[in-house]
């Protein structure tokens, strides 16, 4: 049961936009990993304090556990 956690400092404009992204991202992950989407757990986290290289420019961290 793959667990995908995407943490980003970029906030979506609306709840509907966030849900649409998670739906599409879930499909993408299933296709990429080659498993049925029904077994995936996708977790999107918003962290406004996520920094890379000392800046708060748009960034993300992706964790994949299969």
N, C-alpha and C positions, 0 to 999 in steps of 0.2 A: 504494500500500500504506500505509494510514493507521497511524501510530504514536501510541498513546495512552499517556502516562505520568502516573500519579496518585501523588503523593507526599503522605503524611499522617503526622501524629504520633499517630494513633489505632491501637492494636494490636488485632487481632482475637483472640477468645478461643481459637481453635484453628486448626490448619492447614486443616481441612475447611471451617470458616467462611470463611477467607480464599479458598480455591479457589471456594467457592460464590459469593462476592461477585464475584470476577473473571469467572466464567462469566456471571453476570447483567449485569455492567457491560459486558462485551464485546457482548452482545446489544443492550443499550441504545444503545451507541455506534454499532453497525451500523445500527440502526433510525433513529437521529437523523441520522446522516450520509447514510444512503441507499445504503450499499454492502454487499456480501455479507460476512458475518462471517468467512468463510474467508480474507479478505485482510487482516484486522486483526492488529496486534501490540499487545497490552495488557500494560503493565508496571506493577505495583503496588509501590511502594517505601515502606518504613516508616522514618521518620526522627524519633526521639524529640526531636530538637533543633530541629524546625521551629517557628518562632515568627512571629507576626504581631502588630504593634502592641505589641511588647515583652512579650507573654505567651505561655505555652505551652498556652493553651486549645486544644481540638480545632480543627484546621485542616487544610486541604489545598491543594495546588497541582495544577492540571491543565494538561498540555501536550498539544496536538493538532497533529500534523504530517500533512498529507494529501498 
